[in-house]
């Protein structure tokens, strides 16, 4: 029987609006929280997105 694996789905929450992205990350390669700059369609510019629980 195969295990569940290391890849999990996480939520990236915008720092300037209620917008959320859902992405997958490998917990074994990046155990700490993710922070990326992505496009926010609500405020129509690139903003910082942080991993939410």
N, C-alpha and C positions, 0 to 999 in steps of 0.2 A: 504494500500500500504506500502510495506516495504521500509526502507531507504537504503542508499547506503552501510552503514556499516563502520567499523573503520579500516578494513584491506585494505592497499593500496600497489601497486607495486612500488618499488624503484630501482634505479641503484646504484650499488656499483662499484666505479672506483678504479683501482689499483693505488698505489702510485709510482710504478716503471715502468709501461708499459701502453699501451692504452687498455688493457683488461678490460671488464666490466662483472659483474654478475648482473642478475635481480632476486630480491627476494621480498617477501611480508613481511610487518611488520604491527603490530597493532599500529596505531598512538595514541590510547588512553593509552596504556601501556608504550610506548616509544616515547614521544613527541619530544625529542632531536634527533640529527643526530646520525646515527649508524656508528660504526667503528669496523671492525672485521679483524682477521687474517685468510686469506684463501690462497689456493694454486693458484699460477699464472702460467699457462701453458706456457706463453711466456718466462719468465725468469727461469722457472722450479724450483721454491722454494716458500715457504710461505712468503707472504708480507701483509702489512696493506692495507685494502680496506676501503674507506670512502664513505659515502652516497653523491651522486651527485644530483643536482636538475634537 
